[in-house]
Amino acid sequence: MIEVSCFYSLSSPWAYFGGPRLQDIVRRHHARLLLKPYDFQAVVPRTGGVPLRTRPEPRRSYHALELDRWRKHLGMPLQLTPKYYPADGKPDGWNKPAGWMVIAAQEAGLDAPRLSHALLRALWADERNTSDPAVRREIALENEMDGDVLTSAETGSLVQSLYQRYSGEAETLGVFGAPTYVLEGERFWGQDRLEFLDRALDALRARRQIPPA
């Protein structure tokens, strides 16, 4: 089966925007989607990315302008300055546990993409504090998953080892932003590159003589 990896952070508004379309693409191509939350704050400075909070003001204001354009274009709700998104990035690692929960759900065979999108929407549209385990439990329950089991698994050895593995893979591949989609080693950075991922999947299916999606 064709596999598509998605390297991202559970604090990325672009991952939120791209989630539904990514799911549609992998569904149409009968591909397997592997969600790979990674340590954005640790990896990106080593691979050439520039965290938003460290960019000059003109780039920060343009980022907000693009968010506004895309929320209107996609018809997706989004707060430009969500209540629980710390502009200074503190405390360190505030966004990691939501990623751990997604990994736990994926390993349990649950609908991890659904949970991932719910967590991102909660942060960016509904102004809920996804760094709070009680909030994550509620979101899991709202999506028909056992929040107690998933939050307990977040700090377990399996989830933590996978988080470290995905972070290592991201650095090795040269991932410098989120989301970054990877198909057979080829990177597609940003939700605005999903059309190119779709085309690459078409081409791969043709090479493998798999019927069109």
PAZAPA-4460 file (N, C-alpha, C; in steps of 0.05 Angstrom, whole numbers, plus 32768, in hexadecimal, padded with zeros to 4 digits):
% residues 213
    n_x    n_y    n_z   ca_x   ca_y   ca_z    c_x    c_y    c_z   seq   type   mol
   8011   7FE8   8000   8000   8000   8000   8011   8019   8000     1      M     A
   8009   802D   7FF1   8017   8047   7FF1   8014   8054   800C     2      I     A
   802A   8060   8016   8029   806D   8030   8030   808B   802C     3      E     A
   8021   809B   803A   8027   80B8   803C   802B   80BF   8059     4      V     A
   8042   80CC   805F   8047   80D5   807A   8041   80F2   807D     5      S     A
   8037   80FA   8093   8032   8116   8099   8041   811E   80B2     6      C     A
   8056   812E   80AF   8065   8138   80C5   805A   8154   80CC     7      F     A
   8052   8157   80E5   8045   8170   80ED   8045   8174   810B     8      Y     A
   803C   818B   8113   8038   8191   812F   801A   8195   8135     9      S     A
   8011   818E   814C   7FF5   8192   8153   7FF0   81AF   815B    10      L     A
   8002   81C1   8153   7FFD   81DD   8157   7FFD   81EC   813C    11      S     A
   7FFD   81DD   8126   7FFF   81EA   810C   7FE4   81F0   8100    12      S     A
   7FDE   820A   80FA   7FC5   8210   80ED   7FC4   8205   80D1    13      P     A
   7FDB   8202   80C5   7FDC   81F8   80A9   7FD5   81DA   80A8    14      W     A
   7FDD   81CC   80BD   7FD5   81B0   80BF   7FB7   81AE   80C3    15      A     A
   7FAC   81C0   80D2   7F8F   81C2   80D6   7F81   81C6   80BB    16      Y     A
   7F8A   81DA   80AC   7F7E   81DF   8091   7F81   81C7   807F    17      F     A
   7F98   81BA   8080   7F9C   81A4   806C   7F91   8189   8074    18      G     A
   7F89   8186   808D   7F81   816B   8096   7F6A   815E   8085    19      G     A
   7F54   816B   8082   7F3E   815F   8073   7F45   8158   8056    20      P     A
   7F54   816A   8048   7F5B   8165   802D   7F70   814E   802B    21      R     A
   7F82   814D   803E   7F96   8137   803F   7F87   811C   8042    22      L     A
   7F74   811B   8054   7F65   8102   8057   7F56   80FB   803E    23      Q     A
   7F4B   810E   8030   7F3D   8108   8016   7F50   80FD   8002    24      D     A
   7F68   8109   8000   7F7C   8100   7FEC   7F85   80E3   7FF2    25      I     A
   7F8C   80DD   800A   7F95   80C1   8010   7F7E   80AD   800D    26      V     A
   7F66   80B6   8013   7F4F   80A4   800F   7F4A   809E   7FF2    27      R     A
   7F4C   80B2   7FE1   7F48   80AE   7FC5   7F5D   809C   7FB8    28      R     A
   7F75   809E   7FC3   7F8B   808E   7FB7   7F8F   8074   7FC6    29      H     A
   7F7D   806E   7FD9   7F7F   8055   7FE9   7F9B   8052   7FF5    30      H     A
   7FA5   8069   7FFE   7FC0   8069   800B   7FBD   8067   8029    31      A     A
   7FD3   8062   8036   7FD4   8061   8053   7FE0   807A   805D    32      R     A
   7FD2   8088   806F   7FDC   80A1   807A   7FE9   809B   8095    33      L     A
   8002   80A4   8099   800F   80A1   80B2   8014   80BD   80BD    34      L     A
   8006   80C3   80D3   800A   80DD   80E0   8023   80DC   80F2    35      L     A
   8034   80EF   80EF   804D   80EF   80FD   8053   810A   810B    36      K     A
   8044   810F   8121   804B   8127   8131   8068   8125   8139    37      P     A
   8076   813C   8137   8092   813C   813E   8099   8154   814F    38      Y     A
   80B1   8154   815A   80BA   816A   816C   80C2   8182   815B    39      D     A
   80AE   8192   8153   80B2   81A9   8142   80C7   81BC   814D    40      F     A
   80C5   81C2   8167   80D7   81D6   8173   80F4   81CD   8173    41      Q     A
   80F8   81B3   8175   8114   81A9   8175   811F   81A5   8159    42      A     A
   810E   819B   8147   8118   8194   812C   811B   81AB   8119    43      V     A
   8107   81BC   8118   8106   81D1   8104   811E   81E4   8105    44      V     A
   8128   81ED   811C   8140   81FE   811C   8158   81F1   810F    45      P     A
   8159   81D6   8110   8170   81C7   8104   816D   81C2   80E7    46      R     A
   8154   81C5   80DC   8150   81BF   80C0   814A   81D8   80AF    47      T     A
   814B   81EF   80BB   8149   8207   80AC   812E   8216   80AE    48      G     A
   811C   820C   80BE   8103   8219   80C2   8106   8231   80D5    49      G     A
   80F3   8243   80D4   80F4   825B   80E5   80DA   825D   80F5    50      V     A
   80DA   8257   810F   80C1   8259   811E   80B4   8275   811B    51      P     A
   809A   8275   811B   808B   828E   8116   8093   82A4   812A    52      L     A
   8096   829D   8143   809B   82B1   8157   80B6   82BF   8154    53      R     A
   80C8   82B3   8145   80E2   82BF   8141   80E5   82CE   8127    54      T     A
   80CF   82CF   8117   80D0   82DD   80FD   80CC   82FB   8101    55      R     A
   80D6   830B   80EF   80D1   8328   80F0   80B3   832D   80ED    56      P     A
   80AB   8344   80F7   808E   834B   80F7   8081   834A   80DC    57      E     A
   808E   8353   80C6   8080   8351   80AC   8079   8334   80A5    58      P     A
   808A   8321   80AC   8084   8305   80A6   806E   82FB   80B8    59      R     A
   806D   8303   80D1   8058   82FB   80E3   803D   8305   80DA    60      R     A
   803C   831E   80D2   8023   832A   80C9   801A   831D   80AF    61      S     A
   802D   8316   809E   8025   8309   8085   801A   82ED   808B    62      Y     A
   8025   82E0   809E   801B   82C5   80A7   7FFE   82C7   80AF    63      H     A
   7FF7   82DC   80BE   7FDB   82E0   80C6   7FCA   82E6   80AD    64      A     A
   7FD4   82F5   809B   7FC5   82FB   8082   7FBF   82E1   8072    65      L     A
   7FD3   82CF   8071   7FCF   82B6   8062   7FBB   82A4   8071    66      E     A
   7FBC   82A4   808B   7FA9   8294   809A   7F8C   829E   8094    67      L     A
   7F89   82B8   8094   7F6F   82C3   808E   7F66   82BC   8072    68      D     A
   7F78   82BE   805F   7F71   82B6   8043   7F68   8299   8041    69      R     A
   7F77   8288   804E   7F71   826B   804C   7F58   8263   805B    70      W     A
   7F53   8270   8072   7F3A   8268   8080   7F22   8270   8070    71      R     A
   7F23   8286   8062   7F0D   828F   8050   7F0B   827D   8038    72      K     A
   7F22   8277   802C   7F23   8266   8014   7F17   824A   8019    73      H     A
   7F1F   823E   8030   7F16   8223   8037   7EFC   8222   8045    74      L     A
   7EF3   8239   804F   7EDA   823A   805F   7EDD   822B   8079    75      G     A
   7EF5   822D   8085   7EFA   8220   809F   7EFE   8235   80B5    76      M     A
   7EF0   8231   80CB   7EF3   8244   80E1   7F0F   8244   80ED    77      P     A
   7F19   825B   80F4   7F34   825D   8100   7F37   8278   810D    78      L     A
   7F41   8278   8126   7F47   8290   8134   7F64   8299   812D    79      Q     A
   7F68   82B1   8125   7F83   82B9   811E   7F96   82BA   8136    80      L     A
   7F8B   82C1   814D   7F9B   82C1   8166   7F8C   82B0   817B    81      T     A
   7F8D   8295   8178   7F7E   8284   818A   7F87   8287   81A7    82      P     A
   7F74   8285   81B9   7F79   828A   81D5   7F8F   8279   81E1    83      K     A
   7F91   8260   81D8   7FA3   824D   81E5   7FBB   8246   81D3    84      Y     A
   7FC2   8258   81C1   7FDA   8255   81B1   7FEE   8269   81BB    85      Y     A
   8003   8261   81CA   8015   8274   81D6   8028   8280   81C1    86      P     A
   8026   829A   81BD   8036   82A7   81A9   8054   82A5   81AF    87      A     A
   805B   82A1   81C8   8078   829F   81CF   8082   8283   81CF    88      D     A
   8070   8270   81CA   8077   8254   81C9   807C   8247   81E4    89      G     A
   8073   8254   81F9   8077   824A   8214   805D   8242   8222    90      K     A
   805E   822E   8233   8076   821F   823B   8080   820D   8224    91      P     A
   809A   8207   8225   80A5   81F6   8210   8096   81DB   8210    92      D     A
   8091   81D2   81F8   8084   81B8   81F5   8066   81B8   81FA    93      G     A
   805A   81CF   81FB   803D   81D1   8201   802C   81C1   81ED    94      W     A
   8036   81BF   81D4   8026   81B2   81BF   802C   8195   81BB    95      N     A
   803F   818A   81CA   8047   816E   81C6   8032   815A   81CE    96      K     A
   8025   815C   81E5   8012   8147   81EE   7FFC   8141   81DA    97      P     A
   7FF2   8156   81CC   7FDD   8150   81B8   7FE8   813E   81A2    98      A     A
   8001   8143   819A   800E   8131   8186   8011   8115   8191    99      G     A
   8018   8113   81AA   801B   80F9   81B7   8000   80EA   81B6   100      W     A
   7FEA   80F9   81BB   7FD0   80EC   81BB   7FC9   80E1   819F   101      M     A
   7FD0   80F0   818B   7FCB   80E7   816F   7FDA   80CD   816A   102      V     A
   7FF4   80CD   8172   8004   80B5   816E   7FF7   809D   817D   103      I     A
   7FEE   80A2   8196   7FE1   808C   81A5   7FC9   8082   8197   104      A     A
   7FB9   8094   818C   7FA1   808C   817E   7FA8   807C   8165   105      A     A
   7FBC   8085   8156   7FC4   8077   813E   7FCE   805A   8144   106      Q     A
   7FDD   8058   815A   7FE8   803E   8161   7FD2   802B   816B   107      E     A
   7FBC   8037   8176   7FA6   8027   817F   7F93   801F   8169   108      A     A
   7F99   8028   8150   7F87   8022   813A   7F6E   8032   8139   109      G     A
   7F6E   804A   8146   7F57   805B   8146   7F59   806F   812F   110      L     A
   7F45   807F   812B   7F45   8093   8116   7F55   80AB   811E   111      D     A
   7F70   80A8   811B   7F82   80BD   8123   7F7F   80D7   8113   112      A     A
   7F7A   80D6   80F9   7F76   80EF   80EA   7F5E   80FF   80F5   113      P     A
   7F49   80F0   80FC   7F31   80FE   8107   7F38   810C   8121   114      R     A
   7F46   80FE   8133   7F4E   8109   814C   7F61   8121   8148   115      L     A
   7F74   811E   8136   7F87   8133   8130   7F79   814C   8128   116      S     A
   7F66   814A   8115   7F58   8161   810C   7F47   816E   8122   117      H     A
   7F3C   815D   8133   7F2C   8167   8149   7F3D   8177   815C   118      A     A
   7F55   816E   8162   7F67   817C   8174   7F70   8196   8168   119      L     A
   7F76   8196   814E   7F7F   81AF   8141   7F68   81C3   813F   120      L     A
   7F50   81B9   8139   7F39   81CB   8138   7F33   81D7   8154   121      R     A
   7F36   81C6   8169   7F31   81CF   8184   7F44   81E7   818B   122      A     A
   7F5D   81E5   8183   7F70   81FA   8188   7F6B   8213   8178   123      L     A
   7F68   820F   815D   7F67   8226   814B   7F4C   8232   8146   124      W     A
   7F37   8222   814A   7F1C   822D   8144   7F0B   8230   815D   125      A     A
   7F0D   821C   816F   7EFC   821C   8186   7F08   8228   81A0   126      D     A
   7F21   822F   819E   7F30   823C   81B4   7F2E   822B   81CE   127      E     A
   7F37   8212   81CA   7F39   81FF   81E1   7F57   81F9   81E5   128      R     A
   7F5D   81F4   81FE   7F79   81F1   8206   7F82   81D4   8203   129      N     A
   7F8C   81CD   81EC   7F94   81B1   81E6   7FAD   81A8   81F5   130      T     A
   7FBA   81BB   8204   7FD0   81B2   8215   7FC6   81A7   822F   131      S     A
   7FAD   81AA   8235   7FA0   81A1   824D   7F96   8184   8249   132      D     A
   7FA0   8171   8259   7F98   8155   8255   7F79   8151   8257   133      P     A
   7F6D   8161   8268   7F50   815E   826C   7F41   8166   8252   134      A     A
   7F4C   817A   8244   7F40   8182   822B   7F44   816D   8215   135      V     A
   7F5C   8162   8215   7F62   814C   8201   7F50   8134   8206   136      R     A
   7F4C   812E   821F   7F3A   8117   8225   7F1E   811D   821B   137      R     A
   7F14   8135   821E   7EFA   813D   8215   7EF8   813A   81F6   138      E     A
   7F0D   8144   81E9   7F0D   8143   81CC   7F0D   8127   81C2   139      I     A
   7F1D   8116   81CF   7F1D   80FA   81C7   7F01   80ED   81CB   140      A     A
   7EF5   80F3   81E1   7EDA   80E8   81E7   7EC6   80F2   81D2   141      L     A
   7EC8   810B   81CB   7EB6   8116   81B7   7EB8   8109   819C   142      E     A
   7ED0   80FC   8197   7ED5   80EE   817E   7ED5   80D0   8182   143      N     A
   7EC6   80C7   8197   7EC0   80AB   819C   7ED9   809B   81A1   144      E     A
   7EEC   80A7   81B1   7F04   809A   81B9   7F07   809C   81D7   145      M     A
   7F15   808A   81E3   7F19   8089   8200   7F2F   809D   8208   146      D     A
   7F27   80B4   8211   7F3B   80C9   8218   7F4D   80C1   822E   147      G     A
   7F43   80B2   8242   7F53   80AA   8258   7F6A   8097   824F   148      D     A
   7F63   8084   823E   7F77   8072   8233   7F8C   8081   8223   149      V     A
   7F82   8093   8212   7F95   80A1   8200   7FA8   80B4   8210   150      L     A
   7F9D   80C2   8223   7FAE   80D4   8232   7FC2   80C4   8243   151      T     A
   7FBA   80AD   824D   7FCC   809C   825C   7FE3   8092   824A   152      S     A
   7FDC   808D   8231   7FF0   8082   821E   8004   8097   8214   153      A     A
   7FFD   80B1   8217   800E   80C6   820C   802B   80C5   8215   154      E     A
   802F   80BF   822F   804A   80BF   823A   8056   80A3   823C   155      T     A
   8048   8090   8230   8052   8074   8230   806A   8071   821E   156      G     A
   8079   805B   8221   8092   8057   8213   808D   8055   81F5   157      S     A
   8077   8048   81EC   8072   8045   81D0   806E   8060   81C2   158      L     A
   805C   8070   81CD   8056   808A   81C1   806F   809C   81C1   159      V     A
   807D   809C   81D7   8095   80AD   81D9   80AB   80A5   81C6   160      Q     A
   80AE   808B   81C3   80C3   8081   81B0   80BB   8088   8194   161      S     A
   80A1   8086   818D   8099   808D   8172   809C   80AB   816D   162      L     A
   8095   80BB   8181   8099   80D8   817E   80B6   80DF   8178   163      Y     A
   80C8   80D2   8187   80E4   80D7   8182   80EC   80CD   8166   164      Q     A
   80E1   80B6   815E   80E7   80AB   8144   80DE   80BE   812E   165      R     A
   80C5   80C8   8130   80BB   80DA   811C   80CB   80F3   811B   166      Y     A
   80D4   80FD   8132   80E5   8115   8132   80FF   8110   8124   167      S     A
   810B   80F8   8129   8124   80F1   811B   8120   80EF   80FD   168      G     A
   810A   80E2   80F5   8104   80E0   80D9   8101   80FB   80CC   169      E     A
   80F3   810D   80DA   80EE   8128   80CF   8109   8136   80CB   170      A     A
   811B   8134   80DE   8135   8141   80DB   8145   8135   80C4   171      E     A
   8145   811A   80C2   8153   810C   80AD   8149   8114   8091   172      T     A
   812F   8116   808F   8122   811E   8075   8125   813B   806F   173      L     A
   812D   814B   8082   812F   8168   807E   8115   8176   8080   174      G     A
   8103   816C   8091   80E9   817A   8095   80EE   8193   80A5   175      V     A
   80E5   81AA   809B   80EA   81C3   80A8   80D0   81D3   80AD   176      F     A
   80B9   81C6   80AA   80A0   81D3   80B0   808A   81BF   80B4   177      G     A
   8072   81CA   80B9   805B   81B9   80BE   8042   81C6   80B1   178      A     A
   8033   81B5   80A4   8037   8198   809F   804A   8194   8087   179      P     A
   8058   817D   8088   8068   8174   8071   805F   8158   806B   180      T     A
   8056   8154   8053   804D   813A   804A   8064   812C   803B   181      Y     A
   8068   8112   803F   807E   8104   8033   8073   80EC   8025   182      V     A
   807A   80E9   800B   8073   80D2   7FFB   808C   80C7   7FEE   183      L     A
   8093   80AF   7FF7   80AB   80A2   7FEC   80C4   80B4   7FED   184      E     A
   80C7   80C3   8003   80DE   80D4   8007   80DB   80F0   7FFC   185      G     A
   80C7   80F5   7FEC   80C3   8110   7FE1   80B2   8120   7FF4   186      E     A
   80BB   8139   7FFA   80AE   814A   800D   809B   815E   7FFF   187      R     A
   8085   8163   800C   8071   8177   8003   806B   8188   801C   188      F     A
   8076   81A0   801C   8074   81B1   8034   805C   81C3   8032   189      W     A
   8049   81C1   8045   8033   81D3   8047   8019   81C8   803A   190      G     A
   8003   81D0   8046   7FE9   81C7   803C   7FE3   81D1   8021   191      Q     A
   7FF1   81E6   8018   7FED   81F0   7FFD   7FFC   81E0   7FE8   192      D     A
   800A   81CA   7FF1   8017   81B8   7FDE   8008   819E   7FDB   193      R     A
   7FF0   819D   7FE6   7FE0   8184   7FE5   7FD9   817C   7FC8   194      L     A
   7FD6   8190   7FB7   7FD0   8189   7F9B   7FE8   817A   7F8E   195      E     A
   8000   8182   7F96   8017   8175   7F8B   801A   8159   7F96   196      F     A
   8013   8155   7FB0   8012   813A   7FBB   7FFE   8129   7FAC   197      L     A
   7FE7   8134   7FA7   7FD2   8125   7F98   7FDD   811C   7F7D   198      D     A
   7FEB   812E   7F6F   7FF6   8128   7F55   800C   8113   7F57   199      R     A
   801C   8115   7F6B   8032   8101   7F6F   8026   80E5   7F75   200      A     A
   8010   80E4   7F83   8003   80CB   7F88   7FF8   80BF   7F6E   201      L     A
   7FEC   80D1   7F5D   7FE3   80C8   7F43   7FFA   80BB   7F33   202      D     A
   8011   80C9   7F32   8028   80BF   7F23   8032   80A5   7F2E   203      A     A
   8033   80A3   7F49   803D   808A   7F55   802A   8073   7F4F   204      L     A
   8010   8078   7F50   7FFD   8063   7F49   8001   805A   7F2C   205      R     A
   8006   806D   7F1A   800A   8066   7EFE   8023   8055   7EFB   206      A     A
   8039   805C   7F09   8051   804C   7F07   804D   8030   7F11   207      R     A
   803D   802E   7F26   8038   8013   7F31   8020   8005   7F24   208      R     A
   8015   8012   7F10   7FFF   8007   7F00   7FE6   8001   7F12   209      Q     A
   7FE2   8014   7F25   7FCA   8012   7F36   7FB4   8022   7F28   210      I     A
   7F9C   8018   7F26   7F86   8027   7F19   7F83   8043   7F24   211      P     A
   7F7B   8056   7F14   7F77   8072   7F1D   7F65   8074   7F35   212      P     A
   7F6A   8088   7F46   7F59   808B   7F5E   7F3E   8095   7F55   213      A     A
***
